[in-house]
Amino acid sequence: MGKRKSSKKPASRIKPTLDTTFNCLFCHHEKSVTCKIDKKEGLGYLNCKICAQTYQTKIHHLSEPIDVYSSWIDACDEAQASTRPAASGRRLAAIDSDEE
């Protein structure tokens, strides 16, 4: 009688780690923004080492540092959109009309 053929163990997959340092939106330095998550308090903090820009947001138990950074990007976009002046409709009407 022969031995039973041994089977290999399945290869373990290495889970990629997510970044905790990011590029700053204001001073544009690479990997200068660090993220700290306080799950007990339910808050996520971002802090730039170069320009000292800070951001704080509420998080939940599934939040990761990339979620806090994405929230910061969204908040900056909203703030920038609210400060832009609205385009006047008068110019658009002048372009569409054939009157000279």
Residue pairs with C-beta under 8 A, 6 or more apart in sequence:
18 64
18 65
18 66
19 65
19 66
20 34
20 35
20 65
21 31
21 32
21 33
21 34
21 35
22 31
22 33
22 35
22 46
22 65
22 69
23 29
23 30
23 31
23 32
23 33
24 32
24 33
24 48
24 50
24 51
24 53
25 53
25 72
25 73
25 76
26 48
26 51
26 53
27 48
27 50
27 51
27 53
29 48
29 49
29 50
29 51
32 48
32 49
32 50
32 51
33 46
33 47
33 48
33 49
33 53
33 69
34 46
34 47
34 49
35 44
35 45
35 46
35 65
35 68
35 69
36 44
36 45
36 47
37 43
37 44
37 45
37 59
37 63
37 64
37 65
37 68
38 44
38 45
39 59
39 61
39 63
42 58
42 59
42 60
43 56
43 57
43 58
43 59
44 56
44 57
44 58
44 59
44 63
44 65
44 67
44 68
44 71
45 54
45 55
45 56
45 68
46 53
46 54
46 55
46 56
46 68
46 69
46 72
47 53
47 54
48 54
55 68
55 71
55 72
55 75
57 68
57 71
57 72
57 75
59 67
59 68
